[in-house]
Each structure stands twice: as C-alpha cells, then as structure tokens.
Amino acid sequence: MKKLIFIVLSVFLVNAGMAQSQVTGTVTASEDGSPIPYAVVLLKGSRGVGTNTDADGRYSLSNIPSDGVLVFSYVGYKTQEIPVAGRTVINVEMATDALALDEVIVVAYGTSTKGTYTGAASVVKADALRNASTASFENVMGGKVAGLQVTTLSGQAGSTSAIRVRGIGSMNASNEPLYVVDGVPVISGNVSQLSDEIYTTNNVMNTINPNDIESITVLKDAAASALYGSRAANGVIVITTKQGKQGKPVINFKASVGLTPSFATDNFEVAPIEQQLEMYYENFWNAGVYYEGLTPEEASADACAAFNKRFSKHGYIMSAPDNTVNSLTITGDRAGRYYNWDSVLFRTEVYQTYDLSVSGATETSNYYTSFSYANDIGRTTVNNFDRITGRINFSQEVGKFIEFASNINISSSRKKGFNDTRSMQSNYFMQSRNVLWPLYWPTDIATGEPWTARYGSYALNPVFQNEQFDNNSKTFRVMANESVTVKILPELFLKSIFSYDNTQVNDHLYYSPLHYYGAATTGEITETSTKINKLVSSTTLNFNKEVALKHNIGVLLGWEAEKNQTDYQQAIGTNLPTSALHTVATAGQLDASAYYWGNTILSMLSRAEYNYDDKYYGSASFRRDGSSRLGSNTRWGNFWSLAASWRIDKEPFMDNVPVISGLRLRASYGVNGTLPSANYGWRSLTSYTSKYMELPGSAVSTIADANLSWETSYTSNIALEFGLFEQRISGSLEFFNRNSKDLLQDVPVSLVTGFSSTLKNVGEINNRGLEFELYGDILRKSSFTWSAGLTASHVKSTVTKLYGGQDIVWYDPTGGDARGKFIYTEGESTLALYGLEWAGVEDETGKNLWFLNNDETPDLMVDGRPATYEFRNASQVIIGDVHPFLFGGVNTSLGWQGLTLSLNFSYKLGGQTYDNVSKDVNEDGYYWERMMSQDCYDNRWTPENKDALYPMRIAIDLEDALQKSSRHMHPADYLRLKSITLGYDLPGNIVNKLKISGARVYFNGANLMTLAAWKVYDPEVNEYGTRGYELPLGKTYTFGIEASF
Amino acid sequence: MKKIKILLTVLCVALLASCEDFLDVKPSNYAAAETSITNATDAKVAVNGLMRKMTSSSYYGRNFVIYGDAKGGDFAVRSQGRGLDYYYSFNHTATNINNSGSGFWTQLYNNILQANNLIMNIEKIEEAGDGTTALSGYKGQALTARALMYFDLVRLYGKPYNLDKTSYGVPLILEPLDAADQPTRATVEEVYEQILNDLADAAPLLSKSVLKGFLNYYANKAIEARVHMFMDNFTSALAAAEEVITSGKYTLYANDDWVDSWSSEFGSESIFELAIYPAEADLGSSSLGYYLLRLNIVSGASGWFMASNYFLERLGEDPTDVRWGIMDYDETSPTRFGSCLKYTGVDLKGDKGTSASAVNVKVIRLSEIYLLAAEAALKIPTPDKVKAATYLNAIRKRAPALDPATDATITLDMIVEERSKELFMEGHRFFDLIRLNRSIEFNDEFIDPAVLIPHRDKIIDRTFLKIVLPIPQEELDANPAIASQQNSGY
C-alpha cells in the first residue's frame, strides 16, 4: 500500500526542492541491455522526490543530495538501491526476477509487494496466460500455484472448471473460491439453466478475455483473505485487468488457431467389431451352458436368436455351425460392411482467437481498450462456442486530489452444447463407446429412409435426431466498475467503488415432433432467460504514514454492501406447428414461469498494518458481515486475522551469509466463513409447485433450522521464503492448517417426518498441508537463458466431526447418476471412496470374488482373508481416497536468440480415481446388448484365459453392474505435459523494417504427452476423482502470431 | 475534508438504520410455512397440493399401480433393465438405492405430512372460532387421504392383517414432526384402527356430491369397504360398499361404453379419480401408460410390462369379452394381445384427446365396489349368494359369452377371476392374492431371450418374506430407534 502511494505520488507531486545536484542516467535491462521505460526512480527517505524513465530508459532528477540513495524499481525487476556518492550520472542495469520480493501484487482492497505482504498469496502473470489454448483462463492456472487444484469438468467447449484452494472445507456449501475482478466480487461459475435439461455447463468466467488479464493473485490464508469475510474461506482469485503504459500508444494484435484432432489419451477404446460379436455370442452361450444347464446346441441357438432378433433388421445374420464361438459367421445384406459412427460424432476441434488492444497513458490519464473474438468448433459435431468481448479501462486524474477510474467489460458469447452425462440417447462419448454398434446404420436397410426408431439400449440415431434438435446458451455480460479516489492528505485517501455486474443468459432448447424427446408433446421448445445482477458498493479510507523513518503504519477502514438478484423467466411451448420455426410464439400450448431470488450482504471492514524498518511486519484485519441468507439471530458474523513477518535477510547477522540473498518468515492466523448455498435455507417454506387440475397447489417443502449459521474456518499459516545466490534460486515452503467448523450438513432425518434431511451446522473438517515452490534462474546469459520452477502441494483433508458421529454416504453429484460413492466418517478423508472390496476373479470358474469384511461365513479365503462369491454377503468399506499425496507442476523455460521454449507439466502422485464408465463398457454380461471395451475383451475370463483380470461374461442378472466396488477404482498418478510453447520474437532489424515495434510467432501444444498409472482413460478427472461420460480432453495444437505497433 | 466527514457520518447512520431491512430478503415464489394456511382459500390450495402429491410417480401416478400388478402374476416383463422390473423379480434390497422401493416410504410420508399439516392448521382455525363448512370439508378430505395412504403403506410394509396383525405395521404419524423425532413402527392392527378412525371422523365432514379429482363421502365409504375387506370384516365391508352402490351417484359402464371409458376423464364409475394434467404430474414417456405400451408403438414406448399367459387365458374364456377392446398386441408377436391401453386409450390419445401420457388414474371405480360387495356377500357369516351373484353378474356380463353366475354356481374363484379381468392394471391383483392367502404363479417361460429370476421362485405365497418391502436403509440410518424393526428377509 505504502509503495503504491509513493509511486502514485511520485508521478505528479512537484519536487519539494532542498538539495544540491542533478543526476541523470539510463536504466536498462540486464538480460539484453534494452532500455526500460517508465521505471520508477526515487530518492530514498524523501517523499515526492522521484521520476519515471522515458521511452528510452533515460531519467533526470535535480536537487539530489550527494549522499542520497536512489531507489530504482520496475514491476518484474529487482529493486536496486544505489548511493549517489557524489556522482551526476548513474546508469543502472536491472535484473529480471520472476519472484522478486518487491513485485507489486494485488491483494484484498489494495496492493502490496511480495516482500512485505504478510499473507499467503501466489501470482500468475499475464505471460502464463498469453498462450492459452482454451477460452478459459482457469485451465491455465493448474500446476502454477501451489495448493491450487483446477479440474476440468468436460472437454466441451465453454464448460466450467472447478477450482479448489487448499483442499475441501465444506460438505454442503460451496467449495469454490471467491472471484474478484478489479477490486470487486463478481459472478462466477455455471450460469446456464440448460444444465438441468441436457447437462452442459456455461462458464461465466469465459466472458473474460484471458488477454485482458494483467495478473491473477490467489489469496490462500486467512491473513490474505479474511478481509473478504464470509465468502473467503475457499480462497480468493483476484483478477486484475491491464492498464496502459506511459508513452506512445501501443497497439497489439494477436491471432491464433488451435486444432484438436484427437483425445489426449485412450478413453475406453472399443474392441473391434469381430471381438464384439465374439463377446455377444459368448455371453449367451455361457449363460446357457454354465447357468441354465443347456446343451451347447441350445445355447448357441439362443445366442444366435438373440442376435438375429436385434440385428437382422439391420442386415446382419449370425450363425455358428459347430455351436461354438470358433465357427461364428455373419451373413446378411450388410455383412462385411460396418458403419463408422466416430465420423458422425466427432471432428477436429478448431479454436480461433483474434485480439486487438490499444493502450497508453499520459501523466494524468491511462487507458487500455481491447476487442476480441474467439470461435471454438468443438470436438463433437454439435458443440460450438463463440465469444466477442470488448473492454475499456480508463482512469483520469482531475486536479491534484481526485482520480476517476472506470473499467467496463462487455461480452457476448454463445454456446451450443450436448449432454455430458450418462445418456444413451444423447451423449456422443457414451454412444461411441457403448451403444452405437457399427451394425446400426443411420438408414433403414429396408426402406433407405433415415432410421428414426431407437436402436437397442435406447440408443438414438444421431444423424437423424440432431436434425430434430437444437440448443444454445447465449450469455451477455456487462461488468461496469466505477471508482473515485480522493487524496485527502498525502497519507490519506478515500476510495469508493461502485460496480454493476449484469449477466443475461438466454437458453434455448428445441426438440422437433420427430425427436425422441419431442414426440410425446408434438415438439417442445424451452426459452429460459436468467438475469443475474450483482451490485457492489464499497468505500474505503486508507491511511499510510511513515513515522520517524522506521515506523510505517497503514490503516484501512471501510464498508461494503452487496446485492445479488437473479430474475428468471421461462416459457415452454409444446404442440409445435412446424419444425421450421423454433419459437414458442407458434406453439399450440404454452407454459410459463417467472420469479426471482437473491441475497444481500452488508459489511464493515478494517485493516491495520505496521512495519518497523522494513524488517518486522505486522497486520491485523477485522470484518463484520451480515447476510440475508441467515436468520436475524445468527445473521452477523465477525471475521478477523493476525499476521506477522520477519525479514531475516535484513538482520545484520545475515550479512555474513552471502549465499542467502533473501529470507523471510511469516505467520498468520485468522477466521473466515462460508455462507450456506441456499438463499432461504433458514426459512421453513411452503412451495406452490404442486399445481393440480390447473389450480394452485401448496405443500410444505422444507424443514428448516431457523438458527442456521455460518460455516467458520480457522486457518493458521507458517511460511519460510528464501532466495539464494542473489535470488538465482528462490522459493518458499509453507505449512497451513485449516479447521472448518459448524459445517452445514444435510443431517439425515427420519423419512417419516416427510423429509429426508435438514440443514444443520454440525460438521467439522480439517485441511492441513505443505506447499513448496521453487524457482531457479539456471542460466542467465545474454544469449541463452534457462529457468525452471516447481510447485508441490500436499493436502490432508479429513472429516473430523459429524452429526452424532454418524457416517454419511453420499454420491458424486456430477451428472446426477451417482457416479462415485463416498462416505464421510470421522477421522477419514473428505473424499473416501466407499463400496465393496473386490477380491478379483477365481481362476477356475471365472467368478467374481469379494472380501467379506464382516462376520458372515466365508465361501473361501483369498489372500488369507474371508471372501465370498456373492456380493450381497459382503459389506461395504472405505476402499480408497481420491486426494493425491502430492500434486503440482513443473515449469521450465529456455531462451536463445529470440527463441523461447517453455514446458508446463502437471502431476499427481497417489490417490485414486473411480471409473463409472467401466460398469457399462467392461461389465459381466448384464448389459448384453452393449458394446464392450478392448480392456474387457483382452482381460475377461475365458477357458483359454483363466488367469484373467475380469470375470467370465454371462448374460444373467448379476447386478454387479450397479455395485460400487474397488474393481472400478484405479491409481490416479499421472504426469502430463499440459502445455509446450515454442515462440520466436522476430529480431529487431526485421521488426523495424516492418515498421512495427515487436512481433512474435508461436506454437503451443496442449496435453501432448501423458504418463498415467492407469491407461484405460484420461487420468485428469473431475473434482471428486470420478470418470464419467463427460467429453475427455483433447490434444490441441495452436499456432499464433502477435504483433505490436 | 469536512464535507467528506459529514457525508461519511450520514452514510453510516443511514446504513445502520436500514441494515436489517436490507438483509431481510424473502423468496418470491415461496410462503412462510407457519402462516401459509390461515383461511379456507389457503386450505383449498393445500388440498389441491395434497391431491397433486398423490399423483406422484412414486404413488398413484405410476409405481403403486404397477406394484400391485407386477407382483400378482398377471404381468410379465419383456426384458430386464427397462425399469421397475425389480418389482416383478422381487429383487429389492434395503441398501441399494436403485431398487429399494424406498420411493413409497419417502413419498407417502411426505404426503402424510401435507395431510397432517392441513388437519392441524384447520383445527387451529376452528379452535379460534373461525371454522366453516368448507374448512371442515377440506379436513375431511385430508383425513380420508391420510387413511388411504396409511392403508397403502401398511400393505406395502406390513404383513397381511389376516396373517399377523400384531406384527410391525408402519409408524403412525398424526401431526407434523420435528426434524429430531425418531418414530417407531406401530402394529398392523394399530394402523388399521387409525385408518378406520380417520375414515369415521372424515365421513360426516365430506360432501356427498360427485367431486371430480377430489375425495367425497362415497370415496371415503369405498375406501372403508376396501379396508374392512382386508380385515375380514365382511359385514362392514358389504355395508360400506352397498352405501356407495345404492347412492345413485355412480353407474356402471354399459358394455358398449366400457372401452371408451378409458378415453375420457371422470366417467360414471369414477368414485375417486386423480387428475393428471399436462405440465402437472405428466410423466411423458415415463408415464404409467407408456410402461404398458408395446416397444416403439409411439416414440419413447419401451415395452416394460405385458400381460402374462395366465391373464390372457383367463380373459380368453370369452373371446368376445368387451375388455379385449383395451388390449393391444405386444412386443412378442402380432397375435399376442398382452399390451394394455387403459392409461393411453385405444387411440393413444389419452383421456383428454391430446396426450398419451397425461392421463388420469382411476383410483376407485364402481366396478371394484360391486366386486367387493359380491365377495363380502359371499363371506358374511350368513352368505347371501343371490346378492353375491347379482353384484358379480353386473360386471361379469362384460363377457357376454359366459353364463351369468347364480346362487348355485357362484364361487369365490369366479369373483377373484372377475377382479383380475376387470381391474387388470389397476394395482389390485397382488394385494388380492395376498389377502386371500393364495399362491402367485409367475409366467417367465414365453419370454425370449429368457429372463432369469434368481430372487424368487416361480410360485410364491404369503410365507415368502419379500411380499413386503424393506424399510429403506436411509430410514434405518437416520432413525436408530427403528433399526431393529426391519422386516425379516432383509
């Protein structure tokens, strides 16, 4: 904060004038000798004496005392203090330092510098975002910040990501961090109402153009985030957009095109048709011979009959003359020809972006404007995303004391999605892997007309159905953020921000009368309009003063009010007259709904900071929040933090340790909170959704606890930051411990009450962990540079208290098909997988074996443990933990003669993933009419392969498919080359000839290499560690050019 | 500077004063539960809501109706895995959320809460001296609905009254509970007593006019007749049934009208019919009617359930039986008429002419009451075979080629078979056979490829433990007090 004021003041305050001589010089960058414009040059200890370098890096200061000390600083470079020592010319070479301790970072309600900030915060700079190969900046952050986990929910263009800062702190309320853009909390997450209908998400953060972002700060501990109070327990993502720089206007143009021709890894690859047929036959044959006691002739006849009943109408006839699989023969009109559904379902994804920005600044004003267009033609043939954004950031000083700033972002995006969940009718990925046999054709062999009926397993003909279906989600967002800063005294300023964030989403869903879903209603069209409004008004008073040169005091006081309201309207039309008009206006029958919901928060906030001699730092913050989401008894909550840090490197005794160039210890403790997700969770309500005979109908709908309260997190944090060899190697080691208490739980209640659960503040969770960041400038020659960084995080996330000590069994909510089963048990992980313990397959019989885990009489012993053939006899236990032991990233960057090569890896070690796809594509014969995976074919039990991983396939009702068991759990370890970028900055002589100031061409590859412990599917799974039918990630090859004028 | 200070002070004061108002954000589409029923209009809205809840897919809207037939031997499944086939295969377990049958428990107790809340609030208004005839009518409906729901619950979860009435029934809840309450099971007998009390309390409050879509006095009496039948109180059952029959409010369908009656709402036989309108409880392609259609006869029809050979043979006693008119050929062959169109109408346009899925459920029809009366007349201490034959023949005439019953020829079997023919697909067969202590034979042989049923024998009777559903595991977990009261066999 103090630094900011210095910088601001230095730009415009008139030199007070009290010293002797003029000093001039040039500031250049040490790596290439290029001048550094706009670097700040200050006289130490004297307020207001300072200047900026000009476009050529030159500066001039007059009246400088000959024994003074000049301080040279510039963002991204190491600050230097140089005694004047009577000189009149001082030329300075500044060294870059990605983790410089003096780097300005944007934090809660202001800025700080890395070396003085007492909280735990990590910064991702614009450089890391500039090569993004997706529309979302969130995906780029993974592996770059210790303690931050980014999981991608789907490979669909335009989908949401899940971000977890330091583990999981809540069972019921949100685990998503708070997003703050240019100082104001904003709307985040999925905004599509379509997700209820077809399970596709629309990430509102995609409305921000990654190229507009200057930096992203992740606030991790209580000291950093407690000032955001009741919304900050899950961390805060602080996004700062770009500003102009003084000098000539800079015009920047960028264009890129990314191609995704394939998935990043194998994903449940399908066995070839010949093997599918073999399994189909074998399935029935086994059931007949081994279970029903039929002769091979009878069993073979059954198998062929089952096949022919299903497939003869598609032109295939099965026979097996010698009644074994060896003589399996397919005849029929289409024999030998198979349909390639992949060519219908998938294509090469093409992602294009075009960005144009103009920025500049004068002494009193600063502007950054940009316009961008992005277009993503998705991997699946129905998925598209496009986006237009425009931004104006403008600030103007009016007189000496007042500055107005205005940041406006307007964006419009459009997404067409498809069902990402386990849907045989409409999920392309599932269809391609499980239900669309190459024996099905889009045309009816008998008539030549499109096949309109369902195939087996409810599969629909996508060629026909997609003509009868349309959806899109249009998002229009305006973020307008107006602030005024009044400099009341040099030490005191008042800042008032008013922000209006308005997101309008129009979801459109259409099914023609010929579509499977539209047939019952003779066509159906749904138009949903959601307007999400967030109004934030905050006013803060900042006081900063240096007393007696060594005591620095900073105080912040403020209040904030926030109002959120979402207006919802939906119109549904059925009985459509024609498939040409996709509008409710023409529908024979209309149904409509409209209502609104929302909440308010009112806060008072304060912070005090003190440092002594830039050596000892202390800070404290206090915030009081009141929320409409809680009843009047519990509405107000107090959140606070205490923090301190010690610059050990500045102590005299460190002078003898030249190896250590930086050493800092910091510690913090604080309290922040999480509000219930539900706006009205504390109110017992009567709903009016039970209409009857076109009359209104009411019903008691909740059983509420009027004293519902905050979830509260108590976080302590200790960190050691270090720099070695003149900061050539730098890093930090950080320990945190977060106790989250009064967690909301859907406490199960007797169903006889009429409800299954009620929300109560009862649970407790502990997250503790270690984070390690290391960065090294390995080579720093002018011609060749090599740097490398590493982040590693270990988080132990444990449920410590539950209502009445009772376990809670729960399911991964993603997609609504109970894809992973978990249990909350005191003392166990927050992501403890729960199910039966599979004991493998019996060699002789090919039967599944299960460890009993109870006192029932065992059928046999496996590995010395009691086991059974019958899964019903076995008990469920905790079978694994999704949390990895270690996760993070490895980044390295090489530079030579304008060429840069950087590689970003992300990794996960330890932990499990749960596979909810193999219950369909690698199961034991229950779904006899489905296709199976290559994994299933290769590893199933047959009389020839008795040492098999998976059991015999047999078409009887085993019900194994519905069980959750360790059979479907796999190690999560992986290492992935998330991105590789090769860039080339055109040399100065060429650039000059082109009359431009800079140009760069680059190639970026995303997900090009993956090493995984379990290779059947992509190891990057969702936040619950489960793999379902969401579209997997692809390998993306992006080519781009960038030029500035 | 001063101005700013003043401004700040004013701001702060204004802010604090309006704090609590600013923070009191009420929902726009919900009312506070405590104050939502304060007069007759509110009570009517709550009665509407209660009826709607009874049309839930977990109750009369689908599952309860299918349950009574899928387990009774008159049904077969074409193929497993299409949905609800675990009723047929008796593959229910307490723990597996997919086939525990817990929807009945959950939905019915939620419905009972609505009834209890309505009764409690009406009594509050009455205690304050503001009672009206309309209000007591609504209370009568709530009491009658509660009686019907307990009757259905106790048959799903408790042993038959005439087998072991001292065994566990279901928890008896007569007023809204707190979240912390952990009720335990009452005996079967206690539940039946409460059902009769509720019906008796409600009867004088109810309208005797025909009420479309709601409960009236005769619906109450019809339920009473059913309940007495299950308690072997044949005299009372006959009296209640005859009160309905002789009321003159309802008339049997003529043979010519019988098939068409399934294509219209609120026919002359409907004593209690729950309305299912589009955009209300309409389940679309998951509706009750669709569960009985032949695969792909309309888009979304999956061919879940079809008639068993036994039923077809029974109906086939008279090839001219008018009730063949509602049968369509099924997935197995164009000559096997095992698909029933009672819930779609023969023209597949439902009972409103617009939708094959938004079709009312005729919960109690006069035909059933005739057959109850016939059976009761045969079983009263001094059997009245003439009366029994008269009531039976009123229905039996729908098979014109069959000889009418006489006091000499009438048997219980004839009545039971007539119930099967007339009430097929209306949720009675299983409960009838269990009540009558008859064995149930299932008919899987004709299905090809074969369905394999490891969880029950081909023939079961009421000694089979799975004739009742398990108390759902969620209940046992949340309510330790009931954990030791699980039905044996689970």
HADDOCK unambig.tbl for C-alpha pairs under 7 A between the chains (distance, minus, plus):
assign (segid A and resid 306 and name CA) (segid B and resid 449 and name CA) 6.19 0.50 0.50
assign (segid A and resid 488 and name CA) (segid B and resid 1 and name CA) 6.73 0.50 0.50
assign (segid A and resid 516 and name CA) (segid B and resid 299 and name CA) 5.90 0.50 0.50
assign (segid A and resid 516 and name CA) (segid B and resid 300 and name CA) 6.41 0.50 0.50
assign (segid A and resid 519 and name CA) (segid B and resid 299 and name CA) 6.02 0.50 0.50
assign (segid A and resid 520 and name CA) (segid B and resid 284 and name CA) 6.19 0.50 0.50
assign (segid A and resid 520 and name CA) (segid B and resid 285 and name CA) 6.66 0.50 0.50
assign (segid A and resid 595 and name CA) (segid B and resid 28 and name CA) 6.12 0.50 0.50
assign (segid A and resid 595 and name CA) (segid B and resid 29 and name CA) 6.47 0.50 0.50
assign (segid A and resid 596 and name CA) (segid B and resid 28 and name CA) 5.96 0.50 0.50
assign (segid A and resid 597 and name CA) (segid B and resid 27 and name CA) 5.98 0.50 0.50
assign (segid A and resid 597 and name CA) (segid B and resid 28 and name CA) 6.58 0.50 0.50
assign (segid A and resid 599 and name CA) (segid B and resid 25 and name CA) 6.15 0.50 0.50
assign (segid A and resid 600 and name CA) (segid B and resid 22 and name CA) 6.99 0.50 0.50
assign (segid A and resid 600 and name CA) (segid B and resid 23 and name CA) 5.74 0.50 0.50
assign (segid A and resid 601 and name CA) (segid B and resid 23 and name CA) 6.86 0.50 0.50
assign (segid A and resid 627 and name CA) (segid B and resid 23 and name CA) 6.00 0.50 0.50
assign (segid A and resid 628 and name CA) (segid B and resid 23 and name CA) 4.46 0.50 0.50
assign (segid A and resid 628 and name CA) (segid B and resid 24 and name CA) 5.56 0.50 0.50
assign (segid A and resid 628 and name CA) (segid B and resid 25 and name CA) 5.80 0.50 0.50
assign (segid A and resid 684 and name CA) (segid B and resid 32 and name CA) 6.05 0.50 0.50
assign (segid A and resid 684 and name CA) (segid B and resid 33 and name CA) 5.33 0.50 0.50
assign (segid A and resid 685 and name CA) (segid B and resid 30 and name CA) 6.05 0.50 0.50
assign (segid A and resid 685 and name CA) (segid B and resid 31 and name CA) 5.63 0.50 0.50
assign (segid A and resid 685 and name CA) (segid B and resid 32 and name CA) 4.72 0.50 0.50
assign (segid A and resid 685 and name CA) (segid B and resid 33 and name CA) 4.41 0.50 0.50
assign (segid A and resid 686 and name CA) (segid B and resid 30 and name CA) 5.58 0.50 0.50
assign (segid A and resid 686 and name CA) (segid B and resid 31 and name CA) 5.09 0.50 0.50
assign (segid A and resid 686 and name CA) (segid B and resid 32 and name CA) 5.92 0.50 0.50
assign (segid A and resid 686 and name CA) (segid B and resid 33 and name CA) 4.72 0.50 0.50
assign (segid A and resid 686 and name CA) (segid B and resid 36 and name CA) 6.72 0.50 0.50
assign (segid A and resid 687 and name CA) (segid B and resid 30 and name CA) 4.94 0.50 0.50
assign (segid A and resid 687 and name CA) (segid B and resid 31 and name CA) 6.67 0.50 0.50
assign (segid A and resid 688 and name CA) (segid B and resid 30 and name CA) 6.73 0.50 0.50
assign (segid A and resid 690 and name CA) (segid B and resid 49 and name CA) 4.86 0.50 0.50
assign (segid A and resid 690 and name CA) (segid B and resid 52 and name CA) 5.75 0.50 0.50
assign (segid A and resid 690 and name CA) (segid B and resid 53 and name CA) 6.95 0.50 0.50
assign (segid A and resid 691 and name CA) (segid B and resid 48 and name CA) 6.92 0.50 0.50
assign (segid A and resid 691 and name CA) (segid B and resid 49 and name CA) 6.35 0.50 0.50
assign (segid A and resid 691 and name CA) (segid B and resid 52 and name CA) 6.60 0.50 0.50
assign (segid A and resid 691 and name CA) (segid B and resid 280 and name CA) 6.20 0.50 0.50
assign (segid A and resid 692 and name CA) (segid B and resid 48 and name CA) 5.52 0.50 0.50
assign (segid A and resid 692 and name CA) (segid B and resid 49 and name CA) 6.57 0.50 0.50
assign (segid A and resid 692 and name CA) (segid B and resid 52 and name CA) 5.36 0.50 0.50
assign (segid A and resid 692 and name CA) (segid B and resid 280 and name CA) 6.67 0.50 0.50
assign (segid A and resid 693 and name CA) (segid B and resid 275 and name CA) 6.42 0.50 0.50
assign (segid A and resid 693 and name CA) (segid B and resid 277 and name CA) 6.33 0.50 0.50
assign (segid A and resid 696 and name CA) (segid B and resid 45 and name CA) 5.79 0.50 0.50
assign (segid A and resid 696 and name CA) (segid B and resid 48 and name CA) 6.84 0.50 0.50
assign (segid A and resid 697 and name CA) (segid B and resid 45 and name CA) 4.67 0.50 0.50
assign (segid A and resid 697 and name CA) (segid B and resid 46 and name CA) 5.62 0.50 0.50
assign (segid A and resid 697 and name CA) (segid B and resid 48 and name CA) 4.72 0.50 0.50
assign (segid A and resid 697 and name CA) (segid B and resid 49 and name CA) 3.88 0.50 0.50
assign (segid A and resid 698 and name CA) (segid B and resid 45 and name CA) 5.67 0.50 0.50
assign (segid A and resid 698 and name CA) (segid B and resid 46 and name CA) 4.76 0.50 0.50
assign (segid A and resid 698 and name CA) (segid B and resid 49 and name CA) 4.68 0.50 0.50
assign (segid A and resid 699 and name CA) (segid B and resid 46 and name CA) 6.28 0.50 0.50
assign (segid A and resid 699 and name CA) (segid B and resid 49 and name CA) 5.73 0.50 0.50
assign (segid A and resid 699 and name CA) (segid B and resid 114 and name CA) 6.25 0.50 0.50
assign (segid A and resid 700 and name CA) (segid B and resid 33 and name CA) 6.19 0.50 0.50
assign (segid A and resid 700 and name CA) (segid B and resid 114 and name CA) 6.53 0.50 0.50
assign (segid A and resid 703 and name CA) (segid B and resid 179 and name CA) 6.84 0.50 0.50
assign (segid A and resid 748 and name CA) (segid B and resid 478 and name CA) 5.31 0.50 0.50
assign (segid A and resid 749 and name CA) (segid B and resid 179 and name CA) 5.99 0.50 0.50
assign (segid A and resid 749 and name CA) (segid B and resid 180 and name CA) 6.76 0.50 0.50
assign (segid A and resid 749 and name CA) (segid B and resid 478 and name CA) 5.18 0.50 0.50
assign (segid A and resid 749 and name CA) (segid B and resid 479 and name CA) 6.92 0.50 0.50
assign (segid A and resid 750 and name CA) (segid B and resid 182 and name CA) 6.06 0.50 0.50
assign (segid A and resid 750 and name CA) (segid B and resid 475 and name CA) 5.51 0.50 0.50
assign (segid A and resid 750 and name CA) (segid B and resid 478 and name CA) 5.30 0.50 0.50
assign (segid A and resid 750 and name CA) (segid B and resid 479 and name CA) 5.27 0.50 0.50
assign (segid A and resid 751 and name CA) (segid B and resid 106 and name CA) 5.78 0.50 0.50
assign (segid A and resid 751 and name CA) (segid B and resid 109 and name CA) 6.88 0.50 0.50
assign (segid A and resid 751 and name CA) (segid B and resid 475 and name CA) 5.89 0.50 0.50
assign (segid A and resid 752 and name CA) (segid B and resid 109 and name CA) 5.30 0.50 0.50
assign (segid A and resid 753 and name CA) (segid B and resid 109 and name CA) 6.76 0.50 0.50
assign (segid A and resid 753 and name CA) (segid B and resid 113 and name CA) 7.00 0.50 0.50
assign (segid A and resid 753 and name CA) (segid B and resid 177 and name CA) 5.45 0.50 0.50
assign (segid A and resid 753 and name CA) (segid B and resid 179 and name CA) 6.69 0.50 0.50
assign (segid A and resid 754 and name CA) (segid B and resid 106 and name CA) 6.76 0.50 0.50
assign (segid A and resid 754 and name CA) (segid B and resid 109 and name CA) 4.80 0.50 0.50
assign (segid A and resid 754 and name CA) (segid B and resid 110 and name CA) 3.70 0.50 0.50
assign (segid A and resid 754 and name CA) (segid B and resid 113 and name CA) 5.62 0.50 0.50
assign (segid A and resid 755 and name CA) (segid B and resid 110 and name CA) 6.44 0.50 0.50
assign (segid A and resid 758 and name CA) (segid B and resid 179 and name CA) 6.97 0.50 0.50
assign (segid A and resid 956 and name CA) (segid B and resid 452 and name CA) 6.30 0.50 0.50
assign (segid A and resid 957 and name CA) (segid B and resid 452 and name CA) 6.67 0.50 0.50
